[in-house]
Amino acid sequence: MAPYQTSMIISSNTPGIEYKIIEADGITNTQIIVRKIIDGERYAYNFNGDVEEGTMELTYGMNKLFNLPMGSYKRVIAPDCSYINIIPDGEIEAPIRVRAAWANNSQSINTNDIFAVVEN
């Protein structure tokens, strides 16, 4: 099991998420709009609610909206559009974890890519 979250269920009950269903009208399909403000920037994703299963790529910051690593995902929308289940569908990138600790007036910083020691 991965040491980080790799799937997500989004609904109107998801904390910090705005979840809006716009019913189909004429030639326009049902739309589900998911929005969240992160560090003062608005992120939004528009799902076609009439297509229950599909795939999606979370890149370019859209992974922040769902708090998931960048990568390929399968998404399944409930028939009544009450929730969206997002699960891995291929390669996903491990998020960079940062650990830092001060000891003896120096700080060790360790991420997935870099290890550094900074003296105080």
Secondary structure as a PSIPRED ss2 file (coil, helix, strand):
# PSIPRED VFORMAT (PSIPRED V4.0)

   1 M C   1.000  0.000  0.000
   2 A C   1.000  0.000  0.000
   3 P C   1.000  0.000  0.000
   4 Y C   1.000  0.000  0.000
   5 Q C   1.000  0.000  0.000
   6 T C   1.000  0.000  0.000
   7 S C   1.000  0.000  0.000
   8 M E   0.000  0.000  1.000
   9 I E   0.000  0.000  1.000
  10 I E   0.000  0.000  1.000
  11 S E   0.000  0.000  1.000
  12 S C   1.000  0.000  0.000
  13 N C   1.000  0.000  0.000
  14 T C   1.000  0.000  0.000
  15 P C   1.000  0.000  0.000
  16 G C   1.000  0.000  0.000
  17 I C   1.000  0.000  0.000
  18 E E   0.000  0.000  1.000
  19 Y E   0.000  0.000  1.000
  20 K E   0.000  0.000  1.000
  21 I E   0.000  0.000  1.000
  22 I E   0.000  0.000  1.000
  23 E C   1.000  0.000  0.000
  24 A C   1.000  0.000  0.000
  25 D E   0.000  0.000  1.000
  26 G C   1.000  0.000  0.000
  27 I C   1.000  0.000  0.000
  28 T E   0.000  0.000  1.000
  29 N C   1.000  0.000  0.000
  30 T C   1.000  0.000  0.000
  31 Q E   0.000  0.000  1.000
  32 I E   0.000  0.000  1.000
  33 I E   0.000  0.000  1.000
  34 V E   0.000  0.000  1.000
  35 R E   0.000  0.000  1.000
  36 K E   0.000  0.000  1.000
  37 I E   0.000  0.000  1.000
  38 I E   0.000  0.000  1.000
  39 D C   1.000  0.000  0.000
  40 G C   1.000  0.000  0.000
  41 E E   0.000  0.000  1.000
  42 R E   0.000  0.000  1.000
  43 Y E   0.000  0.000  1.000
  44 A E   0.000  0.000  1.000
  45 Y E   0.000  0.000  1.000
  46 N E   0.000  0.000  1.000
  47 F E   0.000  0.000  1.000
  48 N E   0.000  0.000  1.000
  49 G C   1.000  0.000  0.000
  50 D C   1.000  0.000  0.000
  51 V C   1.000  0.000  0.000
  52 E C   1.000  0.000  0.000
  53 E E   0.000  0.000  1.000
  54 G E   0.000  0.000  1.000
  55 T E   0.000  0.000  1.000
  56 M E   0.000  0.000  1.000
  57 E E   0.000  0.000  1.000
  58 L E   0.000  0.000  1.000
  59 T C   1.000  0.000  0.000
  60 Y C   1.000  0.000  0.000
  61 G C   1.000  0.000  0.000
  62 M H   0.000  1.000  0.000
  63 N H   0.000  1.000  0.000
  64 K H   0.000  1.000  0.000
  65 L H   0.000  1.000  0.000
  66 F H   0.000  1.000  0.000
  67 N C   1.000  0.000  0.000
  68 L C   1.000  0.000  0.000
  69 P C   1.000  0.000  0.000
  70 M C   1.000  0.000  0.000
  71 G E   0.000  0.000  1.000
  72 S E   0.000  0.000  1.000
  73 Y E   0.000  0.000  1.000
  74 K E   0.000  0.000  1.000
  75 R E   0.000  0.000  1.000
  76 V E   0.000  0.000  1.000
  77 I E   0.000  0.000  1.000
  78 A C   1.000  0.000  0.000
  79 P C   1.000  0.000  0.000
  80 D C   1.000  0.000  0.000
  81 C C   1.000  0.000  0.000
  82 S C   1.000  0.000  0.000
  83 Y E   0.000  0.000  1.000
  84 I E   0.000  0.000  1.000
  85 N E   0.000  0.000  1.000
  86 I E   0.000  0.000  1.000
  87 I E   0.000  0.000  1.000
  88 P E   0.000  0.000  1.000
  89 D E   0.000  0.000  1.000
  90 G E   0.000  0.000  1.000
  91 E E   0.000  0.000  1.000
  92 I E   0.000  0.000  1.000
  93 E C   1.000  0.000  0.000
  94 A C   1.000  0.000  0.000
  95 P C   1.000  0.000  0.000
  96 I C   1.000  0.000  0.000
  97 R C   1.000  0.000  0.000
  98 V C   1.000  0.000  0.000
  99 R E   0.000  0.000  1.000
 100 A E   0.000  0.000  1.000
 101 A E   0.000  0.000  1.000
 102 W E   0.000  0.000  1.000
 103 A E   0.000  0.000  1.000
 104 N C   1.000  0.000  0.000
 105 N C   1.000  0.000  0.000
 106 S E   0.000  0.000  1.000
 107 Q E   0.000  0.000  1.000
 108 S E   0.000  0.000  1.000
 109 I E   0.000  0.000  1.000
 110 N E   0.000  0.000  1.000
 111 T C   1.000  0.000  0.000
 112 N C   1.000  0.000  0.000
 113 D C   1.000  0.000  0.000
 114 I C   1.000  0.000  0.000
 115 F E   0.000  0.000  1.000
 116 A E   0.000  0.000  1.000
 117 V E   0.000  0.000  1.000
 118 V E   0.000  0.000  1.000
 119 E E   0.000  0.000  1.000
 120 N C   1.000  0.000  0.000
